[in-house]
Amino acid sequence: MDAITDRVPSFAEHASRLANTHLRELLKDKARGDRLRKRVGPVLLDLSRQKLDLAALDAVGAYVQGTNWEAARDAMFSGAHINTSEDRAVLHTALRAGGSKLKSPAPAADLEEIEATLKRIESIVGAVHAGKGPEAGLPATITDVVNIGIGGSDLGPRLAVDALAQFHVPHLRSHFLTNVDGHAAAGLMKSLDPKTTIVLLVSKSFNTQETLLNGNVLRDWIATVYGGDLKKAAGHFLSVSSNTKAAADWGIPADKVLPMWDFVGGRFSLWSAVGLSIAFAVGMEHFRALLAGAAMIDDHFRSTPWQENLPVQLAIAEIWNRNVRGSTSRAVVPYVDPLIDLPSYLQQLEMESLGKHVTPEGKHVGGRTVPVVWGSIGTNAQHAYFQALHQGTDIVPLEFIGIVKPGHALAENHRVLLSNLLAQAAALALGKTTEEVLAESKDGNQAIAAQRTFEGDRPSTVILLDALTPEALGALIALYEHKVFMLGHLWGINAFDQWGVELGKLIAKQIQPALAGKPDPSFDASTQALIAEIAARS
Ligand code: F6P
């Protein structure tokens, strides 16, 4: 096989210069700091703790500029079929075009359908909030809304509903049922009242096993209120799907199905009717504000040169760490409890989009694509894995996310939280030398001093939102979406399909009968042995 060479250049001269330049030194350069710290609306992006100097930044920027990224970006916004393996447009940006200052180049018919769907959402949500559920074909009294969906039909709405807790309407609780693990459905059914619960069955394909199974379970449960009548139980359901026929076959009539379109990928779909649970939770005004925040970043991405363009800058930091420095993962650590779901959301957005090794032409991509994305909430994370991030043998770039104004009045809590975020970023970058440790030491013990030394020079990014408002959240998510677009473009892969999830789904379907007692000798020896173990103990 031919040697695999990275599509992204090695920037060898810059890499070797910077290998010998500690972040302590880089941070002294004020002009560099000013270039690497940029604000758009409520979002401040600080890349000054990345191991880039201005010469390296300009070299990578010149490379990016030479890739014709602006034409590729414009093709996406205008609805070209850039998802070539599925021959689809990629138009999640059209879903929020109503909030843009720039005119959308998306097809007018699509923009009209999108606005019409927003109006439908508005009327359904308005009816329920006004206690007039029957106007939307739903029960009169509704206390709880359960979103059933998985992947993109769960992660985005879940993230936004949790993040915007301070904007929730009173008297309506939101729940997310995702996993096929029966513990989740059983737990929900124990705590909710089937009479006053409505269910949003969200599945673009209406063919996702976990979602349909959980839908059946909740429909059976609601049917207990109606003497087992499944049709009446379906009166508690709305669906969001591009497969209206399958939804109707399941029992949800077309007038209670909101559309998804082929041009919206699951992981980019929270701006569509997939965001119905968000609109129920925070009301239509705030849902539109979320869209407007994303539209603001769309406008910025469409109109700003690379030097000032936040998504492009984030992509530059990622290829620097991944392709030039060889990092294998990136940790995302929000110092914001309501953003607890951001790492899982980004896992799907980035790893399902960019976890590819074959180009649209069917060739090996060469070099590395997406790193593993992981993380959890700070400060908790400091007391779990930060030891390894400070002193372990692997250098893991981090992304810290904080908010300036919290949604509570506990000023001291917030000061402590933010001081920890800032301290961690500083400690990772600056470290503490053995000399500094020895200067504080009483006994001059060299071995202990070595263990208490921090090499520092460990890169991180800080993203600060002014506050966790719908606009700021929309902007933050759109920033990541466009970073993903840029990386797909730079790595030469289609960021908008997901063939890699199919094989396991298929095999699971083949294994099910074997678990129900119909042995199948065609499985490999390991799978056979485990099926036998399960059979022997169930
Ligand atoms: O299994 C991956 C996936 O296809 C995701 O891309 C998608 O977001 C998720 O499953 C759910 O799919 P659907 O909305 O069709 O149920």
Residues whose N, C-alpha, C, O or C-beta is under 5 A from the ligand:
A	BS01	F6P	I150 G151 G152 S153 V202 S203 K204 S205 F206 T208 G266 R267 Q498 V501
